[in-house]
Amino acid sequence: MTPEEAQSIQEHSTAIAEILYRNSDPESIKDLGDIERIVRQHMLEVIGPQVGIFLSKQRRIRQQGSHER
């Protein structure tokens, strides 16, 4: 990973965290365990599926490219 890519991940992760925080109940965040639970919930419901869809599409594109050779 290039330094530029690492910086981009940092920036995007912060933006995602801000969105997830706005869509979480602030009263339910009392300790690190609560934060972990909330992050895991968002990862399972929103972020993970989207990343999976993206990677699946990339894999199909790569496979199609190798079949064209």
HTML snippet that shows the backbone in 3Dmol.js (N, CA, C, O; Angstrom):
<script src="https://3Dmol.org/build/3Dmol-min.js"></script>
<div id="view" style="width:600px;height:400px;position:relative"></div>
<script>
const pdb = `
ATOM      1  N   MET A   1       0.857  -1.172   0.000  1.00  0.00           N
ATOM      2  CA  MET A   1       0.000   0.000   0.000  1.00  0.00           C
ATOM      3  C   MET A   1       0.903   1.234   0.000  1.00  0.00           C
ATOM      4  O   MET A   1       1.862   1.326   0.766  1.00  0.00           O
ATOM      5  N   THR A   2       0.577   2.153  -0.857  1.00  0.00           N
ATOM      6  CA  THR A   2       1.364   3.382  -0.919  1.00  0.00           C
ATOM      7  C   THR A   2       0.978   4.314   0.235  1.00  0.00           C
ATOM      8  O   THR A   2      -0.100   4.175   0.813  1.00  0.00           O
ATOM      9  N   PRO A   3       1.851   5.253   0.564  1.00  0.00           N
ATOM     10  CA  PRO A   3       1.490   6.222   1.599  1.00  0.00           C
ATOM     11  C   PRO A   3       0.221   7.005   1.237  1.00  0.00           C
ATOM     12  O   PRO A   3      -0.577   7.345   2.110  1.00  0.00           O
ATOM     13  N   GLU A   4       0.049   7.283  -0.049  1.00  0.00           N
ATOM     14  CA  GLU A   4      -1.141   8.005  -0.487  1.00  0.00           C
ATOM     15  C   GLU A   4      -2.404   7.164  -0.262  1.00  0.00           C
ATOM     16  O   GLU A   4      -3.437   7.685   0.159  1.00  0.00           O
ATOM     17  N   GLU A   5      -2.311   5.870  -0.545  1.00  0.00           N
ATOM     18  CA  GLU A   5      -3.456   4.977  -0.320  1.00  0.00           C
ATOM     19  C   GLU A   5      -3.768   4.862   1.170  1.00  0.00           C
ATOM     20  O   GLU A   5      -4.934   4.864   1.566  1.00  0.00           O
ATOM     21  N   ALA A   6      -2.729   4.761   1.992  1.00  0.00           N
ATOM     22  CA  ALA A   6      -2.934   4.694   3.446  1.00  0.00           C
ATOM     23  C   ALA A   6      -3.609   5.964   3.945  1.00  0.00           C
ATOM     24  O   ALA A   6      -4.497   5.901   4.795  1.00  0.00           O
ATOM     25  N   GLN A   7      -3.200   7.110   3.426  1.00  0.00           N
ATOM     26  CA  GLN A   7      -3.821   8.380   3.805  1.00  0.00           C
ATOM     27  C   GLN A   7      -5.279   8.421   3.361  1.00  0.00           C
ATOM     28  O   GLN A   7      -6.139   8.911   4.091  1.00  0.00           O
ATOM     29  N   SER A   8      -5.555   7.909   2.168  1.00  0.00           N
ATOM     30  CA  SER A   8      -6.926   7.876   1.660  1.00  0.00           C
ATOM     31  C   SER A   8      -7.804   6.991   2.535  1.00  0.00           C
ATOM     32  O   SER A   8      -8.940   7.350   2.842  1.00  0.00           O
ATOM     33  N   ILE A   9      -7.283   5.843   2.934  1.00  0.00           N
ATOM     34  CA  ILE A   9      -8.039   4.952   3.826  1.00  0.00           C
ATOM     35  C   ILE A   9      -8.328   5.664   5.144  1.00  0.00           C
ATOM     36  O   ILE A   9      -9.439   5.583   5.667  1.00  0.00           O
ATOM     37  N   GLN A  10      -7.340   6.353   5.673  1.00  0.00           N
ATOM     38  CA  GLN A  10      -7.523   7.083   6.934  1.00  0.00           C
ATOM     39  C   GLN A  10      -8.639   8.114   6.799  1.00  0.00           C
ATOM     40  O   GLN A  10      -9.509   8.212   7.664  1.00  0.00           O
ATOM     41  N   GLU A  11      -8.609   8.881   5.713  1.00  0.00           N
ATOM     42  CA  GLU A  11      -9.614   9.918   5.503  1.00  0.00           C
ATOM     43  C   GLU A  11     -11.010   9.321   5.316  1.00  0.00           C
ATOM     44  O   GLU A  11     -11.980   9.808   5.896  1.00  0.00           O
ATOM     45  N   HIS A  12     -11.106   8.280   4.513  1.00  0.00           N
ATOM     46  CA  HIS A  12     -12.406   7.660   4.272  1.00  0.00           C
ATOM     47  C   HIS A  12     -12.939   6.979   5.534  1.00  0.00           C
ATOM     48  O   HIS A  12     -14.139   7.014   5.805  1.00  0.00           O
ATOM     49  N   SER A  13     -12.044   6.364   6.297  1.00  0.00           N
ATOM     50  CA  SER A  13     -12.468   5.713   7.543  1.00  0.00           C
ATOM     51  C   SER A  13     -13.028   6.728   8.522  1.00  0.00           C
ATOM     52  O   SER A  13     -14.017   6.459   9.203  1.00  0.00           O
ATOM     53  N   THR A  14     -12.401   7.890   8.595  1.00  0.00           N
ATOM     54  CA  THR A  14     -12.903   8.946   9.474  1.00  0.00           C
ATOM     55  C   THR A  14     -14.276   9.412   9.015  1.00  0.00           C
ATOM     56  O   THR A  14     -15.171   9.623   9.834  1.00  0.00           O
ATOM     57  N   ALA A  15     -14.443   9.572   7.705  1.00  0.00           N
ATOM     58  CA  ALA A  15     -15.754   9.998   7.176  1.00  0.00           C
ATOM     59  C   ALA A  15     -16.814   8.943   7.475  1.00  0.00           C
ATOM     60  O   ALA A  15     -17.934   9.284   7.853  1.00  0.00           O
ATOM     61  N   ILE A  16     -16.475   7.669   7.310  1.00  0.00           N
ATOM     62  CA  ILE A  16     -17.409   6.580   7.618  1.00  0.00           C
ATOM     63  C   ILE A  16     -17.754   6.600   9.100  1.00  0.00           C
ATOM     64  O   ILE A  16     -18.920   6.464   9.470  1.00  0.00           O
ATOM     65  N   ALA A  17     -16.751   6.768   9.941  1.00  0.00           N
ATOM     66  CA  ALA A  17     -16.981   6.800  11.391  1.00  0.00           C
ATOM     67  C   ALA A  17     -17.933   7.926  11.774  1.00  0.00           C
ATOM     68  O   ALA A  17     -18.793   7.745  12.637  1.00  0.00           O
ATOM     69  N   GLU A  18     -17.787   9.078  11.143  1.00  0.00           N
ATOM     70  CA  GLU A  18     -18.683  10.195  11.432  1.00  0.00           C
ATOM     71  C   GLU A  18     -20.127   9.857  11.053  1.00  0.00           C
ATOM     72  O   GLU A  18     -21.055  10.166  11.801  1.00  0.00           O
ATOM     73  N   ILE A  19     -20.316   9.227   9.901  1.00  0.00           N
ATOM     74  CA  ILE A  19     -21.664   8.835   9.472  1.00  0.00           C
ATOM     75  C   ILE A  19     -22.243   7.802  10.433  1.00  0.00           C
ATOM     76  O   ILE A  19     -23.398   7.915  10.843  1.00  0.00           O
ATOM     77  N   LEU A  20     -21.455   6.807  10.792  1.00  0.00           N
ATOM     78  CA  LEU A  20     -21.945   5.764  11.695  1.00  0.00           C
ATOM     79  C   LEU A  20     -22.286   6.341  13.063  1.00  0.00           C
ATOM     80  O   LEU A  20     -23.267   5.930  13.682  1.00  0.00           O
ATOM     81  N   TYR A  21     -21.485   7.288  13.537  1.00  0.00           N
ATOM     82  CA  TYR A  21     -21.769   7.914  14.831  1.00  0.00           C
ATOM     83  C   TYR A  21     -23.103   8.663  14.785  1.00  0.00           C
ATOM     84  O   TYR A  21     -23.907   8.571  15.713  1.00  0.00           O
ATOM     85  N   ARG A  22     -23.328   9.406  13.693  1.00  0.00           N
ATOM     86  CA  ARG A  22     -24.590  10.135  13.563  1.00  0.00           C
ATOM     87  C   ARG A  22     -25.786   9.192  13.518  1.00  0.00           C
ATOM     88  O   ARG A  22     -26.906   9.582  13.845  1.00  0.00           O
ATOM     89  N   ASN A  23     -25.542   7.958  13.112  1.00  0.00           N
ATOM     90  CA  ASN A  23     -26.627   6.982  12.995  1.00  0.00           C
ATOM     91  C   ASN A  23     -26.612   5.958  14.123  1.00  0.00           C
ATOM     92  O   ASN A  23     -27.173   4.870  13.995  1.00  0.00           O
ATOM     93  N   SER A  24     -25.971   6.314  15.221  1.00  0.00           N
ATOM     94  CA  SER A  24     -25.941   5.473  16.416  1.00  0.00           C
ATOM     95  C   SER A  24     -26.557   6.253  17.565  1.00  0.00           C
ATOM     96  O   SER A  24     -26.568   7.484  17.565  1.00  0.00           O
ATOM     97  N   ASP A  25     -27.059   5.532  18.525  1.00  0.00           N
ATOM     98  CA  ASP A  25     -27.624   6.165  19.721  1.00  0.00           C
ATOM     99  C   ASP A  25     -26.480   6.564  20.656  1.00  0.00           C
ATOM    100  O   ASP A  25     -25.837   5.688  21.234  1.00  0.00           O
ATOM    101  N   PRO A  26     -26.213   7.860  20.819  1.00  0.00           N
ATOM    102  CA  PRO A  26     -25.103   8.287  21.672  1.00  0.00           C
ATOM    103  C   PRO A  26     -25.239   7.803  23.110  1.00  0.00           C
ATOM    104  O   PRO A  26     -24.239   7.605  23.800  1.00  0.00           O
ATOM    105  N   GLU A  27     -26.464   7.615  23.559  1.00  0.00           N
ATOM    106  CA  GLU A  27     -26.692   7.128  24.922  1.00  0.00           C
ATOM    107  C   GLU A  27     -26.220   5.686  25.098  1.00  0.00           C
ATOM    108  O   GLU A  27     -25.968   5.242  26.219  1.00  0.00           O
ATOM    109  N   SER A  28     -26.101   4.952  23.980  1.00  0.00           N
ATOM    110  CA  SER A  28     -25.701   3.547  24.075  1.00  0.00           C
ATOM    111  C   SER A  28     -24.184   3.377  24.067  1.00  0.00           C
ATOM    112  O   SER A  28     -23.683   2.259  24.182  1.00  0.00           O
ATOM    113  N   ILE A  29     -23.454   4.480  23.931  1.00  0.00           N
ATOM    114  CA  ILE A  29     -21.986   4.417  23.904  1.00  0.00           C
ATOM    115  C   ILE A  29     -21.451   4.844  25.264  1.00  0.00           C
ATOM    116  O   ILE A  29     -21.304   6.031  25.554  1.00  0.00           O
ATOM    117  N   LYS A  30     -21.164   3.839  26.090  1.00  0.00           N
ATOM    118  CA  LYS A  30     -20.701   4.133  27.452  1.00  0.00           C
ATOM    119  C   LYS A  30     -19.276   3.655  27.700  1.00  0.00           C
ATOM    120  O   LYS A  30     -18.583   4.200  28.559  1.00  0.00           O
ATOM    121  N   ASP A  31     -18.828   2.634  26.950  1.00  0.00           N
ATOM    122  CA  ASP A  31     -17.485   2.115  27.163  1.00  0.00           C
ATOM    123  C   ASP A  31     -16.979   1.463  25.871  1.00  0.00           C
ATOM    124  O   ASP A  31     -17.679   1.437  24.858  1.00  0.00           O
ATOM    125  N   LEU A  32     -15.760   0.943  25.928  1.00  0.00           N
ATOM    126  CA  LEU A  32     -15.165   0.339  24.734  1.00  0.00           C
ATOM    127  C   LEU A  32     -15.962  -0.862  24.227  1.00  0.00           C
ATOM    128  O   LEU A  32     -16.012  -1.115  23.024  1.00  0.00           O
ATOM    129  N   GLY A  33     -16.576  -1.590  25.136  1.00  0.00           N
ATOM    130  CA  GLY A  33     -17.403  -2.730  24.732  1.00  0.00           C
ATOM    131  C   GLY A  33     -18.587  -2.287  23.890  1.00  0.00           C
ATOM    132  O   GLY A  33     -18.945  -2.941  22.910  1.00  0.00           O
ATOM    133  N   ASP A  34     -19.191  -1.173  24.279  1.00  0.00           N
ATOM    134  CA  ASP A  34     -20.309  -0.620  23.500  1.00  0.00           C
ATOM    135  C   ASP A  34     -19.833  -0.185  22.114  1.00  0.00           C
ATOM    136  O   ASP A  34     -20.498  -0.437  21.110  1.00  0.00           O
ATOM    137  N   ILE A  35     -18.676   0.468  22.076  1.00  0.00           N
ATOM    138  CA  ILE A  35     -18.129   0.911  20.792  1.00  0.00           C
ATOM    139  C   ILE A  35     -17.867  -0.293  19.898  1.00  0.00           C
ATOM    140  O   ILE A  35     -18.208  -0.283  18.715  1.00  0.00           O
ATOM    141  N   GLU A  36     -17.264  -1.325  20.464  1.00  0.00           N
ATOM    142  CA  GLU A  36     -16.979  -2.538  19.686  1.00  0.00           C
ATOM    143  C   GLU A  36     -18.269  -3.160  19.146  1.00  0.00           C
ATOM    144  O   GLU A  36     -18.325  -3.573  17.988  1.00  0.00           O
ATOM    145  N   ARG A  37     -19.287  -3.223  19.975  1.00  0.00           N
ATOM    146  CA  ARG A  37     -20.571  -3.801  19.554  1.00  0.00           C
ATOM    147  C   ARG A  37     -21.189  -2.994  18.425  1.00  0.00           C
ATOM    148  O   ARG A  37     -21.671  -3.559  17.443  1.00  0.00           O
ATOM    149  N   ILE A  38     -21.174  -1.679  18.562  1.00  0.00           N
ATOM    150  CA  ILE A  38     -21.760  -0.806  17.545  1.00  0.00           C
ATOM    151  C   ILE A  38     -20.984  -0.905  16.232  1.00  0.00           C
ATOM    152  O   ILE A  38     -21.583  -1.007  15.161  1.00  0.00           O
ATOM    153  N   VAL A  39     -19.656  -0.876  16.315  1.00  0.00           N
ATOM    154  CA  VAL A  39     -18.837  -0.999  15.102  1.00  0.00           C
ATOM    155  C   VAL A  39     -19.089  -2.338  14.432  1.00  0.00           C
ATOM    156  O   VAL A  39     -19.252  -2.402  13.213  1.00  0.00           O
ATOM    157  N   ARG A  40     -19.122  -3.410  15.218  1.00  0.00           N
ATOM    158  CA  ARG A  40     -19.372  -4.740  14.652  1.00  0.00           C
ATOM    159  C   ARG A  40     -20.738  -4.791  13.968  1.00  0.00           C
ATOM    160  O   ARG A  40     -20.871  -5.362  12.886  1.00  0.00           O
ATOM    161  N   GLN A  41     -21.739  -4.203  14.590  1.00  0.00           N
ATOM    162  CA  GLN A  41     -23.078  -4.199  14.010  1.00  0.00           C
ATOM    163  C   GLN A  41     -23.081  -3.476  12.659  1.00  0.00           C
ATOM    164  O   GLN A  41     -23.633  -3.975  11.679  1.00  0.00           O
ATOM    165  N   HIS A  42     -22.459  -2.301  12.622  1.00  0.00           N
ATOM    166  CA  HIS A  42     -22.393  -1.556  11.365  1.00  0.00           C
ATOM    167  C   HIS A  42     -21.565  -2.313  10.318  1.00  0.00           C
ATOM    168  O   HIS A  42     -21.901  -2.306   9.134  1.00  0.00           O
ATOM    169  N   MET A  43     -20.490  -2.958  10.756  1.00  0.00           N
ATOM    170  CA  MET A  43     -19.658  -3.736   9.822  1.00  0.00           C
ATOM    171  C   MET A  43     -20.470  -4.865   9.196  1.00  0.00           C
ATOM    172  O   MET A  43     -20.400  -5.094   7.989  1.00  0.00           O
ATOM    173  N   LEU A  44     -21.236  -5.564  10.020  1.00  0.00           N
ATOM    174  CA  LEU A  44     -22.010  -6.700   9.518  1.00  0.00           C
ATOM    175  C   LEU A  44     -23.180  -6.268   8.647  1.00  0.00           C
ATOM    176  O   LEU A  44     -23.501  -6.938   7.665  1.00  0.00           O
ATOM    177  N   GLU A  45     -23.816  -5.163   8.994  1.00  0.00           N
ATOM    178  CA  GLU A  45     -25.038  -4.757   8.304  1.00  0.00           C
ATOM    179  C   GLU A  45     -24.794  -3.873   7.083  1.00  0.00           C
ATOM    180  O   GLU A  45     -25.550  -3.939   6.113  1.00  0.00           O
ATOM    181  N   VAL A  46     -23.752  -3.050   7.119  1.00  0.00           N
ATOM    182  CA  VAL A  46     -23.586  -2.041   6.078  1.00  0.00           C
ATOM    183  C   VAL A  46     -22.261  -2.169   5.339  1.00  0.00           C
ATOM    184  O   VAL A  46     -22.235  -2.349   4.121  1.00  0.00           O
ATOM    185  N   ILE A  47     -21.174  -2.075   6.071  1.00  0.00           N
ATOM    186  CA  ILE A  47     -19.858  -1.957   5.441  1.00  0.00           C
ATOM    187  C   ILE A  47     -19.413  -3.273   4.807  1.00  0.00           C
ATOM    188  O   ILE A  47     -19.005  -3.289   3.645  1.00  0.00           O
ATOM    189  N   GLY A  48     -19.486  -4.361   5.544  1.00  0.00           N
ATOM    190  CA  GLY A  48     -19.040  -5.655   5.030  1.00  0.00           C
ATOM    191  C   GLY A  48     -19.737  -6.062   3.747  1.00  0.00           C
ATOM    192  O   GLY A  48     -19.068  -6.431   2.781  1.00  0.00           O
ATOM    193  N   PRO A  49     -21.067  -6.007   3.706  1.00  0.00           N
ATOM    194  CA  PRO A  49     -21.737  -6.383   2.457  1.00  0.00           C
ATOM    195  C   PRO A  49     -21.318  -5.505   1.275  1.00  0.00           C
ATOM    196  O   PRO A  49     -21.151  -6.009   0.165  1.00  0.00           O
ATOM    197  N   GLN A  50     -21.149  -4.215   1.499  1.00  0.00           N
ATOM    198  CA  GLN A  50     -20.753  -3.322   0.405  1.00  0.00           C
ATOM    199  C   GLN A  50     -19.353  -3.657  -0.089  1.00  0.00           C
ATOM    200  O   GLN A  50     -19.109  -3.672  -1.295  1.00  0.00           O
ATOM    201  N   VAL A  51     -18.436  -3.924   0.828  1.00  0.00           N
ATOM    202  CA  VAL A  51     -17.076  -4.306   0.437  1.00  0.00           C
ATOM    203  C   VAL A  51     -17.117  -5.637  -0.306  1.00  0.00           C
ATOM    204  O   VAL A  51     -16.421  -5.807  -1.307  1.00  0.00           O
ATOM    205  N   GLY A  52     -17.920  -6.576   0.170  1.00  0.00           N
ATOM    206  CA  GLY A  52     -18.053  -7.866  -0.491  1.00  0.00           C
ATOM    207  C   GLY A  52     -18.585  -7.736  -1.907  1.00  0.00           C
ATOM    208  O   GLY A  52     -18.099  -8.413  -2.814  1.00  0.00           O
ATOM    209  N   ILE A  53     -19.568  -6.882  -2.109  1.00  0.00           N
ATOM    210  CA  ILE A  53     -20.122  -6.659  -3.450  1.00  0.00           C
ATOM    211  C   ILE A  53     -19.044  -6.077  -4.359  1.00  0.00           C
ATOM    212  O   ILE A  53     -18.884  -6.519  -5.497  1.00  0.00           O
ATOM    213  N   PHE A  54     -18.313  -5.097  -3.865  1.00  0.00           N
ATOM    214  CA  PHE A  54     -17.259  -4.483  -4.664  1.00  0.00           C
ATOM    215  C   PHE A  54     -16.204  -5.523  -5.062  1.00  0.00           C
ATOM    216  O   PHE A  54     -15.823  -5.609  -6.230  1.00  0.00           O
ATOM    217  N   LEU A  55     -15.739  -6.305  -4.092  1.00  0.00           N
ATOM    218  CA  LEU A  55     -14.700  -7.297  -4.384  1.00  0.00           C
ATOM    219  C   LEU A  55     -15.205  -8.368  -5.345  1.00  0.00           C
ATOM    220  O   LEU A  55     -14.459  -8.837  -6.204  1.00  0.00           O
ATOM    221  N   SER A  56     -16.464  -8.752  -5.200  1.00  0.00           N
ATOM    222  CA  SER A  56     -17.049  -9.732  -6.104  1.00  0.00           C
ATOM    223  C   SER A  56     -17.077  -9.203  -7.531  1.00  0.00           C
ATOM    224  O   SER A  56     -16.755  -9.931  -8.470  1.00  0.00           O
ATOM    225  N   LYS A  57     -17.458  -7.946  -7.701  1.00  0.00           N
ATOM    226  CA  LYS A  57     -17.484  -7.336  -9.030  1.00  0.00           C
ATOM    227  C   LYS A  57     -16.078  -7.276  -9.614  1.00  0.00           C
ATOM    228  O   LYS A  57     -15.882  -7.551 -10.798  1.00  0.00           O
ATOM    229  N   GLN A  58     -15.103  -6.916  -8.789  1.00  0.00           N
ATOM    230  CA  GLN A  58     -13.719  -6.843  -9.267  1.00  0.00           C
ATOM    231  C   GLN A  58     -13.209  -8.211  -9.708  1.00  0.00           C
ATOM    232  O   GLN A  58     -12.488  -8.328 -10.699  1.00  0.00           O
ATOM    233  N   ARG A  59     -13.587  -9.231  -8.970  1.00  0.00           N
ATOM    234  CA  ARG A  59     -13.176 -10.594  -9.311  1.00  0.00           C
ATOM    235  C   ARG A  59     -13.768 -11.002 -10.661  1.00  0.00           C
ATOM    236  O   ARG A  59     -13.078 -11.588 -11.496  1.00  0.00           O
ATOM    237  N   ARG A  60     -15.056 -10.688 -10.871  1.00  0.00           N
ATOM    238  CA  ARG A  60     -15.688 -11.014 -12.154  1.00  0.00           C
ATOM    239  C   ARG A  60     -15.016 -10.278 -13.299  1.00  0.00           C
ATOM    240  O   ARG A  60     -14.797 -10.855 -14.365  1.00  0.00           O
ATOM    241  N   ILE A  61     -14.689  -9.018 -13.092  1.00  0.00           N
ATOM    242  CA  ILE A  61     -14.010  -8.231 -14.123  1.00  0.00           C
ATOM    243  C   ILE A  61     -12.666  -8.851 -14.448  1.00  0.00           C
ATOM    244  O   ILE A  61     -12.304  -8.983 -15.617  1.00  0.00           O
ATOM    245  N   ARG A  62     -11.925  -9.232 -13.420  1.00  0.00           N
ATOM    246  CA  ARG A  62     -10.612  -9.842 -13.620  1.00  0.00           C
ATOM    247  C   ARG A  62     -10.737 -11.177 -14.347  1.00  0.00           C
ATOM    248  O   ARG A  62      -9.941 -11.480 -15.236  1.00  0.00           O
ATOM    249  N   GLN A  63     -11.738 -11.977 -13.970  1.00  0.00           N
ATOM    250  CA  GLN A  63     -11.951 -13.263 -14.628  1.00  0.00           C
ATOM    251  C   GLN A  63     -12.331 -13.076 -16.091  1.00  0.00           C
ATOM    252  O   GLN A  63     -11.851 -13.807 -16.957  1.00  0.00           O
ATOM    253  N   GLN A  64     -13.187 -12.103 -16.367  1.00  0.00           N
ATOM    254  CA  GLN A  64     -13.577 -11.845 -17.752  1.00  0.00           C
ATOM    255  C   GLN A  64     -12.370 -11.426 -18.570  1.00  0.00           C
ATOM    256  O   GLN A  64     -12.236 -11.822 -19.728  1.00  0.00           O
ATOM    257  N   GLY A  65     -11.505 -10.642 -17.991  1.00  0.00           N
ATOM    258  CA  GLY A  65     -10.293 -10.197 -18.670  1.00  0.00           C
ATOM    259  C   GLY A  65      -9.366 -11.348 -18.982  1.00  0.00           C
ATOM    260  O   GLY A  65      -8.733 -11.369 -20.038  1.00  0.00           O
ATOM    261  N   SER A  66      -9.274 -12.315 -18.070  1.00  0.00           N
ATOM    262  CA  SER A  66      -8.373 -13.457 -18.311  1.00  0.00           C
ATOM    263  C   SER A  66      -8.963 -14.410 -19.335  1.00  0.00           C
ATOM    264  O   SER A  66      -8.219 -15.141 -19.988  1.00  0.00           O
ATOM    265  N   HIS A  67     -10.277 -14.420 -19.491  1.00  0.00           N
ATOM    266  CA  HIS A  67     -10.916 -15.291 -20.499  1.00  0.00           C
ATOM    267  C   HIS A  67     -10.793 -14.695 -21.903  1.00  0.00           C
ATOM    268  O   HIS A  67     -10.895 -15.417 -22.895  1.00  0.00           O
ATOM    269  N   GLU A  68     -10.578 -13.395 -21.988  1.00  0.00           N
ATOM    270  CA  GLU A  68     -10.477 -12.739 -23.277  1.00  0.00           C
ATOM    271  C   GLU A  68      -9.104 -12.898 -23.896  1.00  0.00           C
ATOM    272  O   GLU A  68      -8.936 -12.616 -25.082  1.00  0.00           O
ATOM    273  N   ARG A  69      -8.128 -13.335 -23.143  1.00  0.00           N
ATOM    274  CA  ARG A  69      -6.750 -13.472 -23.662  1.00  0.00           C
ATOM    275  C   ARG A  69      -6.587 -14.675 -24.502  1.00  0.00           C
ATOM    276  O   ARG A  69      -5.495 -14.931 -25.010  1.00  0.00           O
TER     277      ARG A  69
END
`;
const viewer = $3Dmol.createViewer("view");
viewer.addModel(pdb, "pdb");
viewer.setStyle({}, {cartoon: {color: "spectrum"}});
viewer.zoomTo();
viewer.render();
</script>
